[in-house]
Amino acid sequence: MIRLTWVQPEDLIGHELRQAAEDGRDVRHIAARWHAAGGHDAPPRAGASDAGAARLRRLAGELLDELGGIPSPLPEPSDLPDIIAACPSWPGRGREPAAAAWPGAAGSAVVAVDPARVLGAWAGRVAGCVLGKPVEKIPREGIREIAEATGNWPIRGWFTAKGLPDDVARRRPWNRRSAVNSLAENIDGIPEDDDLNYPLLALTVLERHGRAFTTDDVAGLWLDELPAGRTFTAERVAYRNLLDGVEPPRTATRRNPFREWIGALIRADVYGWVNPGDPAAAAEHAWRDARLTHTANGIYGAMFAAAMCATALVATSPEEVVEAGLSVVPRGSRLYEAVRLAVADAAREDDFERVVDRLHERHGALHWVHTINNAALIAATLIHGRGDFTATIAGAVAGGWDTDSAGATAGSVAGALNGGVPERWRIRDSLASSLTGFDGVSLVELARRTQEMMKS
């Protein structure tokens, strides 16, 4: 049978059972049926007969649909009006959310932004992403072992294979696909990555459809421009659902156990950058994009990131930025509580390793690309880094979860706050991308187009 990652029912069922445990659904009876039939919480083992595999696939599909009909009892809404109602500190509370709610709309003024801060946001996102790429999927202790073995601990520069002892290299293998062009000795221009392709798509949807863009516009753009093989987890499931004729927002819920993972958060920065000083408008834009693939905390992560990015272009401190991000996250949600605790730890603890220890104690059971643990880490490193760009992206990567994604978002905020990135983190200004019209584009050009969208 064909093994297509992240879409086959027998691959999804274990993740959905895990998601149910996280969002408070009692599905023990369904788990028992799956296990009694010979199903596992991981993909089927090699060597299973075609008939047996087909039987399990059919059962997994039936159980996924049954699981999809069981609502979570947690107070974590996905509809925008309900999200806003659950945010006591929602920015500009009292106005109605609308497509025209952006800086420059009727009754508001365009916020003046230093162009260096916009370019710094793009450059910071790139630096954090590239730093984290070669150690993606390597656990926290392995990242430290590699860094120490090459004289780069605390992390202060790109990872390198030069001088890495053979035994460490065997024990801690690089993410080989990424290490080819993101180690210090190999970097020549900005390598392609989904954490960089999605901001390009966000910019494109704004340029094509304007500030009134819809979730359907995002879906249409994906089908036109985003290669299916460049999608992962929740995005691949939603893509498949679109091809099956499923319409948003059901694309986010039909057989999609990854709907609270980090995918929507990594797509959100541009929605902040085009709404400087307006975290509410940024969050609304991020919500329209996120609901294609995510629900609840997956959506909140995108809104949190967008609100931080909107504020980072005009703020003077990481505290202002994180506070703005939390203002658009429902107060009773798991994400709000995780970020609140992470910020408190980072503010009072001198040793960032102890902050990360606490994060892993709280969230170690979550998948390494979940929204909650990674968003908490991003907030913690922003607060603990106190505006220092290197410390901020290093902390996001050393935390050991989704290293390139967390590094990218933390770098985006720190780059905007600083109006640029230190020389050691600058890369030849040419971005590789499989998206139409973007291969070889410069960050200078992307920053210019971003600023144009602020004025539209």
Secondary structure, DSSP 8 states (H G I E B T S, - for coil): ----TTTSHHHHHHHHHHHHHHTT---HHHHHHHHHTT--SSS--TT--HHHHHHHHHHHHHHHHHHHTS---SS---SHHHHHHT-TT-TTTTS---TT-STTSTT-------HHHHHHHHHHHHHHHHHHGGGTTS-HHHHHHHHHHTT--S--S----TT--HHHHHHS---HHHHHHHSTTT--SB---HHHHHHHHHHHHHHHH-TT--HHHHHHHHHHH--GGG--HHHHHHHHHHHTT--TTGGGTTT-TTTTBTTTGGG-HHHHHTSTT-HHHHHHHHHHHHTTT--HHHHHHHHHHHHHHHHHTT-SSHHHHHHHHHTTS-TTSHHHHHHHHHHHHHHH-S-HHHHHHHHHHHHTTS-TTBHHHHHHHHHHHHHHHTT-HHHHHHHHHHT-SSHHHHHHHHHHHHHHHHTS--GGG---S-B--SSTTTTTB-HHHHHHHHHHHHH-
